[in-house]
Amino acid sequence: MRFIHYNICYATGPKAHNFVRSSGKNLQKITTFLRELEPDLVGLIEVDHGSYRSGWENQAELLAEALGHYHSHSIKYAERSFWRHVPVLNKQGNAFLTRDRISNETFHYFERGMKRLVIELELDHVVVYLVHLALGSRARHQQLEELYNLVKETQKPCLVAGDFNALWGEREINLFLAATGLQNANSKSLPTYPSKNPHRHLDFVLYSKGIDILDFQVPQVPFSDHLPLLVDFDVRIEQDLRKTTRLQH
C-alpha cells in the first residue's frame, strides 16, 4: 500500500507568507505529482475547503476527483470555535483521499490549541490518524497525550501521520513513541521543512506493530513550503500471522 502525507499549504506555493494567493495553477502541479505516484492513500494538511484562493471550490474534492479516489475532510478548528466564523480561516482543513471505500471515519477534536482536528480513517485492515499539531509547545504536548489515548484504544494496526510542528524533531516525540510503541518511518530523520532548504523534521508518519515499511522517501518537490512523505507498507493481518505460526511448527 502506498501512502503519501503532504502539507500542501492550501496549494499556494513554497513561500509560507504567500498563503493568501490564488492556488489554481499550483494545485494542478500537485495533482499531477500525486497522480504520477499512484497512491492508495493520501493524507493532506492545510487544504482549502472553498475560499477565494481555490475559486470557491473544495481542494480535497478536486484532488479526489482527479485521482479517482474517495475523500474524507473537515475544517481543522473545533466545532464551536471562534475561528469557524472568520472568513478564509473557516475554509481551512485537512483531508484524506483513498482508493478504497472508507469503512468508517471519525472527527475528533483536541481540548487545547487553535488547530484541533484529528481525522480517524478506518480501512479494511488499518486505521490511520491525521493531525496538525499546535505551534505552542504546551498545547502540543497536551495534544500528544490525547493522541496517545486514541492510539492505545485502536484494535487494528495503525498509522499516525501529520505535521507535528515538532521544532526539536524526534526529541519532542520520544516519550510519545515510547508510550504508544509506535515507530518512526523516517528512520534517517530526513528534514521536511522548508522545502527549498529543508533542515527541520516537522512531518511524521508513525506506525504500529503489524505494519512493515517497505520504502520511505521524501520527494524533493517545490509545490509547498513542506516536502511530502512517501511510504510503501504492508499490513500483516491475523490470517497471515496464523499461517506464519503454522509454518514455523
N, C-alpha and C positions, 0 to 999 in steps of 0.2 A: 504494500500500500504506500502510495506517495502522498506526503503531507507537506504543504507549504505554509509557513507562517510569514505574514508580511504586514508591517505597519506602513500603510500607503500614504499617510499624511494627507488624506482627502484628495489624493491624486493631484496635488498642487505643485509637485516637483521637489527637488533635493534641498531647497532652502527653506528651513522651518519657518522663517519670518514671512514667507510668501503664502502662508496658508489661507489667505483671503482671495487668492487669484482664481480665475476660471480653470476648470480641471479637464475639459473635454479632450484636448489633444493628448495630454499625458495619460489620461485614463485609457485611451486607445493603445498606448505603448505598454501599459501594464497588462491590458487584456491580451495583447499579442505575446508578451512574455509568459504569462500563465498558460495560455493555450499551447504554446510550444513545449512546455514541460509536462503537459498531460497529467495534472494532479488528480488524485482521487478525492482529496480533502484539502480545503484552503481555509486558514484562519486569518481574517483581516482585522487589523486595528486601524482606527481613525478612518471610518467610512462615512461619506456624506449621504444622508438619507433623503435629500431633496431640497437643498438650499439653492440660492442663485449660482453658487460655484459649479454645481453639476447640472445647471439648466433645469432645476426643479425636478430632477429625476433621481431615483434611488440607485446609488452606485452598486450596491450589493445585488440588486435585481438585474441591473445591466450586465454585470460580470457573470452572474449565474446564467443568464440567457445566452451570453456569448460562448460560455463553456459547455452548455447543455447540462448544468448542474441544478440540484435543489439548493435552497438557501434558507438560512435562519439568521435573523438580525434584530437588533434592538438599540435604542438610544442608551448611551452609557451612564446617564445620570439616574438617580433613584426616582421612582415613580412620582413622588410628591416633591421633588426637588425644585428649588427656585430656578435652576439652570434650564429646566424644561420649558420655561416661559420666555427665555432670552432668544431673540432671532439669531439664526445661524447655529448657535450652540445647541438649540433644540432639534437640530438635524444631524448631530454628531453621534456616531455609534460604532459598534463592532459587528462582525458578521462571520458566519460560516458558509462556505459553498461546498457541496458534497455530491459526488457522482451517484452514490447510493441513496435510496429513500431513507429519510430520517425516522428512526424508531420512536424517539422521544426528545423533546427539548425543554429545558427549564431555564428561566432567567432568575438568577439570584442577585442580591444587592448587598454589598458590604455595609456595615454600620457606619463607617467613617470614610472620609475622603471625598473629593469632588467627583472623581470618576469611580463608580461603584459597581458597574455591571460585571457579572460572571455569567457567561453562557455555558451551560452544560448540554452537550450534544451526545445522545446515545445512539450508536450504530449497533449492528448485529453482535459484534464481539468486542467492542471497545467503547469507552467513554472518554470524551475529550472536553477539557475545560479551557476556555479562552478568557484572558484577563488583561486589563490595562491598569497597572497599579498606580497608586498616588505618588506625586512628586515629593511630598513631605515624608520624612523618614518615619516619624511616629505613626502616622496614619498607615503608611505602607507596611510597617511591621505588624500592626493590628490586622490588616487585611490578610497578611500571610498566615496569621493564626486562624482566621476564619476560613481561609482556603484549606488549611490543614484539616479542619473539621469536616469539610466537604469530601476531601480525598479519602479520609480514613473510613468513611461510610460507603465508599464505592465498591461494588461487588465484582465488577469486571476489571480487566486490565485497563489502565488509563494513561492518557497524556495530559499534561498541563502546559499550555503554551501562552505566550503573550509578551507584551512589553512590560517588563518588571520595573523599569526605571531604577534599576539597581546600580547606583552611581559607583559602588565599590565592587561591582562584578559579583563573582561567586561568593565572596566573603559575606555578602549580605544574606545569602540564601542557604548557607551551610547548615544552619540549625533546622531550617525547613526541610532540606533534603534528608538530614539525619532522622528527623521525626517521622516523615512520611515514607521513607525508604525509596523515594524516587531517585533517579539518576539523571544527569545532565547529558543530553545527546551531543552537545558541543564539547566533546572531551578535550579538545585542543584550545578551548577558550578563545575562539576566533571572535574578534570585535565586530559589532554590527552598526555602530554609530560614531560619527556622522558618515554618511555613505561615501562622501568624496575623500575623506581621510579617516577611516574608522580606527578608533582607539579605545572605545568603550563597549563593554559587553552588556547591553541593556535588554536584549531579546533572548528568550529561552524557550526550548522545548524539553520538557522533563518527562520521563517515562517510568512506568512501574514494572514490577515483575510480570512475566507473561508476554512481554514485548521484546523483540530482538531488533536492534538497529542494524540495518544493512548498509546504509550510506548516509552521510551527513555533509552538506555543503552550505556555504554562504556565497551565493552568486553575487558577483560584483556588478550590479546594475544601478544606474543613476536616476531611477524614476521616483524616489522618495528620499527623505533625509535619513531613513533607516535602510539597511540591507535586509533582504529576505533570508529566511532559513528554509532549506530543503531537506526533508528527512524521508528516507525509504525505510519501512519497517514491516515486520511480520508480527502477527498476534498468534500466540500458542493457545489454542482452545483446549478445553478439558478433554475432548476426544483424542486430540493429538498427544496430550500428556499421558493418558491411559495407555495408548498404543505404545508410546516410548517405554513405559514401565513394563508392559508385557514382553517387549522385545528384550529388555535387559534381563528378565527372568528366563 
